[in-house]
Amino acid sequence: MAPMNDAHVTVLLALYRGERFLQAQLDSIAAQEAEWRLLVSDDDPGAGAGIVRSFAAAHPGRVALRTGPGRGAAANFLSMLAALPVQPGFVALSDQDDVWLADKLPRALEALQGAGETPALYCSRATICDAGLRPLGLTPAPRHPPSFRHALVQNLVQGNTAVLNPAAAALARQAAQGAGAGDGVRVVVMHDWWLYQLLTGAGGRVIWDPRPSVLYRQHRGNVVGANAGLRARLASAGRMLSGRHRDWSLATLHEMQRLRPLLTPEHRAVLEDFAALCGPGARARLRALRRGGFHRRDAPSQALLWLAAALGRV
């Protein structure tokens, strides 16, 4: 096996009007002690594209810029995954407004080395920062090991920290293309949640690192903000009780049913329980919740899941 610091890593960066903070993110990618290549998919070509072109000139042969599908961040990332080569190597995901710590890629590659040929995804905690990168705290730690039963009802993967080994990247490429997918763009809730569901459902590994690898910048333009603190809990409860989370669950169910051939037999059975959890009848939903072993991060969040199941709003 080749030394991990010699591994080829393709970094996928979804760009949308991100010129304000983009240079700092690009500089942090360039500082990684790994053999990186960068693909930027720009959903709204403008000033950000000029910054990328200047960065590409400073790093000849390592940067490619393309026009994105223009359907939001999730579709942008999935379109890049679908366009990966047949043998993609390692793949990292990058937001446009963060800063990677200097050892992010080497640490991820070292963690993934133990997975061998098994599809595996590395992700980590992130340091939540304000717009000026002043630290505010850390993203939450999971209370349970990663699993498909958890992935169907709550995300664990922090997308801006995610790195896929070659087997996981090939699996994501196949899933993002899909039968009848046309241009490879699928409608999913969020790309990182989709990856968590795909990897766990297909029997892969999710490796969660408690050490932060990213400075996660919070500002008015965040597509998805940090899921931490009382405000985030109240927002999650609001989504559950208003029925918005049910819309997410139905989208997840549709997408995982499409990907059913990629799931293990055990997880196909779990998906049947999830379908019942999203279906009619309070008693049937509660039985499915118990039988399927679906769980969220902690006791208050789990209690909310039971209440939402009783009300038909999972």
C-alpha atoms as one frame of an Amber mdcrd trajectory, in Angstrom:
protein
   0.000   0.000   0.000   1.314   3.443  -0.914   2.152   5.867   1.897  -0.877
   7.902   2.812   0.862  11.245   2.276   1.322  10.196  -1.377  -2.378   9.397
  -1.866  -4.228  11.379  -4.492  -7.174  13.369  -3.056  -9.781  15.072  -5.231
 -11.384  17.971  -3.357 -14.931  18.855  -4.465 -15.965  22.435  -3.685 -19.525
  23.631  -4.368 -19.504  27.394  -4.988 -22.383  29.856  -4.908 -21.656  33.575
  -4.542 -18.924  32.692  -2.086 -16.273  35.233  -2.980 -16.248  36.906   0.466
 -14.548  34.007   2.264 -13.387  31.804  -0.604  -9.697  32.763  -0.678  -9.123
  31.638   2.910 -10.653  28.233   2.165  -8.563  27.813  -0.984  -5.389  28.753
   0.870  -6.125  26.162   3.559  -6.554  23.476   0.887  -3.252  24.467  -0.712
  -1.523  24.168   2.687  -2.450  20.479   3.108   0.412  17.993   3.133  -1.278
  15.707   0.626  -1.363  15.275  -3.143  -4.589  17.201  -3.776  -6.541  18.195
  -6.865  -9.472  20.629  -6.714 -12.733  20.637  -8.663 -14.925  23.715  -8.170
 -18.516  23.598  -9.399 -19.926  27.136  -9.531 -23.712  27.514  -9.410 -23.596
  31.262 -10.112 -20.440  32.251 -12.013 -19.246  35.667 -10.912 -16.514  37.087
  -8.723 -15.886  33.686  -7.124 -14.938  32.216 -10.489 -12.249  34.873 -10.883
 -10.767  33.965  -7.505 -10.691  30.303  -8.520  -8.978  31.132 -11.824  -6.286
  33.118 -10.014  -5.812  30.206  -7.592  -5.563  27.801 -10.543  -2.871  29.964
 -12.124  -0.861  29.746  -8.910  -1.288  25.927  -8.836  -0.969  24.804 -12.486
  -2.650  21.511 -13.393  -4.303  21.060 -10.011  -7.550  23.068 -10.303 -10.598
  22.687 -12.555 -13.615  25.005 -12.663 -16.982  24.076 -14.107 -20.518  25.452
 -14.163 -22.800  23.776 -11.635 -26.354  22.519 -12.188 -27.877  25.541 -10.438
 -30.176  23.491  -8.170 -28.684  24.103  -4.749 -25.758  22.759  -2.731 -26.897
  19.122  -2.508 -27.465  18.828  -6.252 -24.144  20.545  -6.908 -22.185  18.065
  -4.790 -24.062  15.065  -6.191 -23.374  16.222  -9.730 -19.638  16.300  -8.948
 -19.791  12.856  -7.337 -21.635  11.503 -10.380 -18.931  12.902 -12.680 -16.012
  11.257 -10.843 -13.834   8.869 -12.872 -14.375   5.128 -12.553 -11.372   4.913
 -10.220 -11.814   8.133  -8.253  -9.170   7.760  -5.556  -9.798   9.573  -2.280
 -12.410  12.343  -2.372 -12.884  15.217   0.097 -15.812  17.630   0.273 -15.275
  21.333   0.899 -17.568  24.240   1.648 -16.674  27.678   0.280 -16.424  29.659
   3.509 -14.516  27.548   6.055 -10.837  27.044   6.831  -9.291  23.588   7.025
  -6.803  22.866   9.781  -3.351  22.075   8.444  -3.525  18.343   9.240  -7.071
  17.719   7.997  -6.277  15.581   4.948  -3.295  13.675   6.422  -5.357  12.813
   9.499  -8.310  11.666   7.399  -6.107   9.531   5.149  -4.485   7.893   8.143
  -7.885   7.081   9.665  -9.173   5.641   6.380  -6.122   3.448   5.813  -7.468
   0.843   8.258 -10.672   0.335   6.252  -8.883  -1.462   3.429 -11.282  -2.180
   0.535 -14.405  -1.514   2.626 -16.226   1.707   1.648 -15.415   4.205   4.396
 -16.081   7.847   5.139 -14.085   9.979   7.555 -15.733  12.939   9.251 -14.977
  14.943  12.351 -16.065  17.534  14.800 -15.684  21.156  13.719 -14.827  24.328
  15.624 -17.745  26.730  15.275 -16.485  30.253  14.574 -17.974  33.647  13.887
 -17.465  35.427  10.569 -14.011  36.554  11.721 -13.006  32.967  12.676 -13.181
  33.624  16.409 -14.009  30.260  18.075 -17.486  29.928  19.594 -17.580  26.241
  20.498 -17.637  22.760  18.993 -20.217  20.881  16.950 -22.035  18.205  18.989
 -20.538  14.781  19.640 -22.616  11.688  18.769 -23.900   9.549  21.639 -24.152
   6.332  19.602 -22.000   4.647  16.938 -22.899   5.503  13.323 -25.648   3.264
  11.920 -28.290   3.086   9.213 -31.006   3.139  11.890 -29.690   6.504  13.038
 -28.934   7.795   9.539 -32.547   7.463   8.406 -33.787   9.892  11.073 -30.807
  12.176  11.819 -27.524  13.189  10.230 -24.126  12.647  11.839 -21.780  13.510
   8.965 -20.462  17.080   8.939 -20.148  17.522   5.186 -17.342  20.072   5.275
 -15.186  17.531   7.140 -16.006  14.483   4.979 -13.356  12.437   3.152 -14.181
   9.239   1.222 -11.806   6.369   0.576 -11.677   5.080  -3.037 -14.277   2.348
  -2.412 -16.700   4.845  -0.853 -16.090   7.356  -3.646 -16.837   4.677  -6.258
 -20.024   3.727  -4.381 -21.096   7.386  -4.181 -20.368   7.831  -7.898 -22.558
   4.842  -8.754 -25.375   5.964  -6.457 -25.294   9.583  -7.627 -25.605   8.501
 -11.241 -28.286   5.894 -10.671 -30.584   4.209 -13.169 -32.526   6.825 -15.111
 -30.819   9.704 -13.274 -30.043  11.461 -16.549 -27.484  14.118 -15.658 -26.747
  12.430 -12.343 -28.437  15.066 -10.194 -30.795  13.630  -7.585 -33.197  15.409
  -5.284 -32.007  14.739  -1.719 -32.290  16.631   1.563 -28.549  17.267   1.914
 -25.563  15.606   0.310 -23.766  14.787   3.569 -26.869  13.169   5.085 -27.297
  11.193   1.847 -23.700   9.970   2.097 -24.255   8.893   5.708 -27.356   6.923
   4.693 -25.661   5.399   1.659 -22.464   4.329   3.433 -24.167   2.803   6.471
 -26.938   1.212   4.402 -24.441  -0.430   2.047 -22.435  -1.893   4.933 -19.621
   0.661   4.807 -17.884   2.393   7.686 -18.274   5.917   9.023 -15.239   7.005
  11.052 -15.989   9.956  13.323 -13.011  11.889  14.696 -13.630  13.819  17.943
 -10.821  16.242  17.085 -11.936  19.223  14.978 -10.512  19.379  11.471 -12.287
  22.508  10.217 -12.951  26.075  11.358 -16.693  26.228  10.619 -17.498  29.837
   9.844 -20.980  31.086  10.788 -22.396  34.065   8.907 -25.633  35.256   7.334
 -24.991  33.398   4.096 -24.679  29.862   5.544 -26.807  27.333   3.652 -26.922
  25.170   6.799 -25.667  26.561  10.097 -24.060  24.742  12.993 -26.443  22.273
  14.608 -25.537  23.158  18.198 -27.118  24.844  21.198 -30.639  25.571  22.371
 -31.615  27.461  19.240 -30.726  24.453  17.072 -32.734  22.151  19.340 -35.778
  24.412  19.126 -35.419  24.602  15.349 -35.256  20.805  15.152 -38.370  20.488
  17.309 -40.142  23.014  15.116 -39.311  21.037  11.974 -40.567  17.846  13.566
 -43.846  19.216  14.876 -44.607  21.354  11.818 -44.268  18.405   9.448 -41.207
  19.666   7.584 -39.169  16.728   8.862 -41.845  14.423   7.434 -41.170  15.927
   4.012 -37.501  15.121   4.527 -38.349  11.550   5.599 -40.479  10.956   2.516
 -37.679  12.258   0.290 -35.228   9.979   2.125 -37.556   6.990   1.768 -37.935
   7.584  -1.969 -34.188   7.921  -2.471 -33.247   4.897  -0.336 -35.839   2.785
  -2.159 -34.139   3.809  -5.403 -30.815   2.724  -3.896 -32.246  -0.477  -2.409
 -30.057  -2.757  -4.614 -26.976  -1.221  -2.960 -28.203  -1.890   0.584 -27.350
  -4.986   2.613 -30.190  -7.497   3.203 -30.359  -6.417   6.851 -30.724  -2.778
   5.904 -33.350  -3.516   3.271 -35.435  -4.894   6.139 -34.720  -1.748   8.180
 -35.898   0.310   5.214 -39.221  -1.572   5.279 -39.659  -0.541   8.925 -38.802
   3.036   7.970 -41.504   2.937   5.291 -43.993   1.873   7.969 -42.724   4.656
  10.254 -43.591   7.121   7.488 -46.936   5.459   6.781 -50.507   5.629   8.112
 -51.761   4.592  11.540 -50.264   5.791  14.823 -50.058   2.275  16.277 -48.331
   0.924  13.169 -45.852   3.816  13.203 -44.975   3.304  16.865 -44.514  -0.446
  16.335 -42.224   0.305  13.384 -40.218   2.773  15.463 -39.652   0.163  18.156
 -39.052  -2.729  15.763 -36.676  -0.774  13.542 -34.620   0.555  16.446 -34.556
   4.062  14.988 -32.839   6.522  17.268 -31.639  10.100  17.455 -28.672  11.600
  19.268 -29.921  11.907  22.856 -32.917  11.369  25.133 -34.759  14.668  24.430
 -34.331  14.203  20.677 -35.487  10.587  20.940 -38.573  11.596  22.905 -39.384
  14.094  20.162 -39.071  11.298  17.593 -41.638   9.193  19.492 -44.017  12.160
  19.704 -43.623  12.910  16.013 -44.265   9.241  15.169 -47.481   9.287  17.198
 -48.607  12.456  15.395 -47.614  11.218  11.927 -44.914  13.836  11.471 -41.723
  11.816  11.293
